[in-house]
């Protein structure tokens, strides 16, 4: 490994952690500002480790807040050697050199929020960097998952994602929106899990600085995209029928994450802390 790449990995890991800190503070601030029943929620912070190899991370989970019924904001920086299944998956994606040197390094932030009020949408965001001796790339994105959709909320969320993309390439938003629409589709239900956003993976244009800057823009766009939508709906009255719709939609979300999500599979296959990997699952869900 070159000293240059070591420096780049350290910069990426530090930035993902800073983003994690920023979001945790913003979410606790929202809990304080909302005059709802009960006490303002706070994150429980737990160090995580990788079962085999090195590195670890921070699992931050808030449960039972005024705004967030459950939200996780995790950061990690891990390294080691990929197992055979993970090597085959990487080779199938065209990653060079996996059979000769299965070492890897990865860092990123992963966030999933399930809300108290059914009128407030659930949301997912992640950004990450991955390195092997033969390649490096960035990935990430953010998507909105309302159980009760408001067209203006969907439009506002997508506008922030588009602005982040357009600042780096006019091709990024249409390309990554279409990728999200495809990636977050639930085949056995014949429907999307939400109203989309953007998703990208294996991003390596050959310019590390440009790709890192874009990934930073995607991460930084999250709070401006999500907080105004949430604050607009916090005081909306909701019924038992609304709550039922929310719980059924959470069942759809759980199905997707357990059956199709690439990050869930990778985290479990590479021995990362299972509780951190599965923090995306909702606290309560129903199935029709």
N, C-alpha and C positions, 0 to 999 in steps of 0.2 A: 504493500500500500504506500502510495506517495504521501509526503507530508502535506501536499496541497489538498488531497482528498480527505485526509484526516482532519484538516482545518475545516473543510466544507461540511463534513459530517457533524463536527462539533457545533458549527454555526446553525445548521438546520435543527439539531436537537435542542439547542438553547432557544431558538425562536419558537419552536412548537411548545416548549414549556412556558415561555412568556405568554403565548396566546392562551394556553390553559389557565394561567394565573389571571389574565385579563377577563376571561369569560366567567370564571368562578366568582370573581369580585362583582361583576355586573349582575350575575344571577342572584347573589346574596343581596345586592342593593335593590333589585326588583322585589324580592321578598320583603325587605324593610319598607319599601314605598307603598306596597299594596295593603290597604286597610281591610284585610279579610279576616275570617275567623281563625283562631288558634295563634300559635307563636310563629314568627318568621323562621323559615327553614335555614339550616346550615349544613354545609358539606361535611361528611365524615371522610377523612383522608387516610388512606392506607397504602404503605409501600407494597409494591408487587415485585416478584422475581420470576425469572424464567427457569423452568425445571431443569433443563439441560443447557449448558452453555453459560453465557454471561449477560449481564445487564438486568434491567428491570424497569420499574416505572412508578407512577403514582396513580392510584385509583381514587377518584373523588366522587362520592355519591351522596345526593340529598334525597331524603324520603319524607313524605308527609308534610310538605311545606304549604304555605298559603297559595302559591302559584304553581309550584311543581309537585306533582304527586310522587314522581321519581325522575331524577336526572343524574346522569353520569357524565363526567368530563375526565377522561383518562389520557395520560401522557406516558410514553414509553420510549426507551432506547435500548435495544437488545441486539445481541450478536451470538454467533455460534455456527454450527453446521446444520444444513437442512437434511432432514430425513429423506428416505427414498421417495415417499409419496410426494413430498413437497418439491423434490428435485424434478420428478416427472412432470408435475404441474408447471413448474417454471420452464422446463425444456419445451413443453407443449406451447407455451406462450412465446417461444423464440429466444429465451435468455441464453446467451452463449456460455460454454465452458462449465456447465453444472456438473457433468460427469467427472471432470478432472479436478475440480476444486469447489466443493459445495458450501464454502463459507458464505455467510451473509451478515449484513448489518441493516437494521431498520429503526427508524424513529418516526413518531407522529403523534397526533392528537386525535382522539375519537370521542364524539359527543352524541348522546341520544337523550331527548327530553320528552317525558310523558306528563301532560298537564292535568291540573285539578279540574278546571272548567272545560267542558266538552267543546265550547266555542273557540278555545285556544288550540291551535294546531300542535301536534307533536312535530318534532324536527330531528334531523340527523345531520351531522357535519363531520368530516374528517379530512385531514391533510397529512401527507407522509412522504418520506424519502426512503428508498430501498437501494442497497448496494450489494453487488456480488463482485468477485474478481474480474468478471467479464463485462459488467454493465452497471449502470446506475439509472434510476428514474424517479420521477415524482408521480403522485396520484392524489386524488381527493375529490371533494365536491360537497354539496349540501342539497338536501331535498326536504320539502315541506309535506307533512302528512296529516291534513285535517280530517276529522270524521264528519264535520259539518263545514262544508266549503263556502267561503266568501270569495267571489271573483276578484274583488279589489285587493284582498290579502294575497291571493295567488299572483296577481299582476305586480304588486309591490315587491314581493319576494324575488320574483324573476327579474325585475328591473335592476335590483342590486346585484344579482349574479351576472346579468348581462354587462353592467357597467364595469365590474371587475374583469370580465373577459375582454371587453372591447378595448380597454386600456393597453392590452398586450397583443391582441390579434383580432381582426374582424371575423376571422373564421372560427374562433374558439367557442363563442356562445352557441351558434346553431349546431356546431359539431358536438359539443359537450352536453347540450340540452337533449339532443337526439339520443346520445349515449345513455343519459340518465333515464329517459323514457323507456329505452330497451332494457337497461340493467335492472331497474326497479319494478319491472313487470312480474306478476305472479302467475306463471303459466297454468297451474292447476286450478286457479280461480278465474282465469281469463280477464284479469284487470290489473291496473297499476296499484301499488300500495299507497300512493298519494298523488300529489299534483306536480311532482317532479321538481327539477332544479337543474343542477349540472353534475356531471360525473366524468372523470377522466382517469386514466391509468397508463402506465408505461410511457410517461411523457419524458422524452429525451430528444431535444432538438439539436443536441450537440453543444448547446450554450447553457452551461450549468447555472450561471448567474441569472440568465433570463428565465429559465424554468423555475428557479427558486423564487425569483421575484413574483412570477405569476402565482405560484403556490401561496406565497405570503398574501397576495391580493385576495385570493379566494378565502383564506382564513380570516383576513381582516374584514371582509364583506359580511361575515356571518352576523355579528351583532346588529349592524344597521339594517340587515334584512329581516331579522327575526324579532328583535325587541319591539319595534313599533307595531307590528302585527299583533303581538301578544298583548301589549298594553291597551290596544284598541278594543280587545275582547274581554279583558279581565272582569269588567263589571256586568257583563251580559248575563241576565238570569237564565238558568237552565233547568230542565225538567228531568224526571226519571227516564223518559223516552230518549232524551239527549244523552244521558249517562249510559243507557243501554247501547245506543249507537256507538258511543265512544269505546265501550268494552269490546264490542264485536269487531270494530276496526282494529283494536289492539291485537285481537286474535290473528287477524290477517298480517299485521306487522310481525308478530312472533313467528308465524309460519314462514314468512319470507326469510327472516334472519337465521332461522334454524336450518332451512332447507337449501337456500340459494346463496346467501351472502358470502362473498369471497373472503372478506376479512375475518368472519367468524371461523370459517374452515381453516384459514391459515394460522390464526392464533392458537387454535386447539391442536393442530398438527405439529406446530413448532414448540409446544410445551409452555406457552405463556400462561400466566395465572388464569384459571378457568373462570373465576368470579369476575375478573376484569374483562375477559373476552365476552362473557354473557351478560354484562351490565346493561346491554341494550334491551333486554327483555322487559316488558311492562310489569308492574307490580301486581296488577289484576287484569284479567282478560276473560272474554267469553267467546264461545263458538255457536253459530246458529244451529 
